[in-house]
Amino acid sequence: MLAQLFVANMLTFGNGTVMAGILQQSLVERARVLTNDQLLYAFALARVTPGQANLYVASIGYMLFGLPGSVLSVLVIALPSYLMIPLLHSYEFLRGNQLVSNMTRGLGATAVGIGR
């Protein structure tokens, strides 16, 4: 389950709403470890409480594995953000490279296109 949460978070760039659909398919329909009502309950709980939109995975982790599952779920969701720090440091060395500059410009255009 933690691997599924990590992959879902990486694919959705941390967007909790989009991640709900991916988790519904993997945890409710395929793995059948949660019911649709449990997933919706966890999602609704996260929407009415302050914090990140994808923190409902803590509720899912708790439903499946108790407190350790909840803590591990939050760590898996937060980990990709911290993995970006070494990448950002490496980017400073490559910033002047034309290929890196073109890729960065393309990623920016893609992000704008996805957000529309």
C-alpha positions, 0 to 999 in steps of 0.5 A: 500500500505504501508503494501505491501511495508513493507512486500516486503522489508522484504521478499527481504532483501531490494534488489530493483531489486527483490522487483520490481517483487513483487510490479509489481504483487501486485500493477499492477496485483492485486490492479491495482493502477499503470500501468506497465509503471508507475512502470517501470518509477519509477524503471528506475528513481531510477536506474539512480539516486544515492542512494539505489536500492529500493528508487524507492518506493518513486516515487511510493508513490508520484504517488499514494499519493503525497508528504506524500505518498513518505515520508511514503514509504521511512520510511517503506523501512528504518524501517526494518534496524532500527528494527535490532538494538535492535535485535543486542543488544539482540544477545550479551546476547545470543551469547554463546548459542549453539542453537543461534550459530547453527542458525547463522551459518545456516543463514550465509550458507543460505545467501551465497547460496541465493547470488549464 
